[in-house]
Amino acid sequence: MSRTPAPNGSPFTAPAWIAAASLLGLVSALVGDGVFDVASWVVFAALIGLVVRAWGKRTR
């Protein structure tokens, strides 16, 4: 009976990074203006891009 090796890393790593990025974008949007607003837009645009990329790579 051979077992396939477990993939590296935890299944919670990617969702944790996504949650951290979302929190960073939210806090930067609420804290200040100017550069903070730009940072929040960049973070949220990257998260939307990540969702679109994952949706495009679906095998179904």
Buried (B, 14 or more C-beta within 10 A) or exposed (E): EEEEEEEEEEEEEEEEEEEEBEEEBEBBBEEEEEEBEEBBEEBBEEBEEBEEEEEEEEEE
